[in-house]
Amino acid sequence: MTVASFTNVKVSICDDSATLYCLSWEYDCARNHVWIDRHSYTIEADPTFKRRPTVYVNPPQNVRLGMDGYFPTRKLDARKHGIVDTVLAHAKRAGLFEAAIAKLRARERD
């Protein structure tokens, strides 16, 4: 898998307690994301998905129910999809996790 095969990689800290990163990317005409523990960098498991590390796959941006290309959110076992490790490594190399922390700290100062 090459870096060119996925796009729009982002890391954000979305939860109120600031303990989880959201790593998101676009791949194969879909939006994907995983929740990652901020301290251990492990992918969080969805309690409704057999407690497996979960990658969420959503339809493309602006594609709504009833439109061509729409599908309901899919939950996949992140351990079985190598793209997750590839995107995670890319995000680490690009400093996206540090940037998310800096953004959170700046928000806390304001």
Secondary structure, 3 states (H helix, E strand, C coil): CCHHHCEEEEEEECCCCCCEEEEEEEECCEEEEEEEECCCCCECECCCCCCCEEEEEECCCCCCCCCCCCCCCEEEEHHHCCHHHHHHHHHHHCCHHHHHHHHHHHHHHC
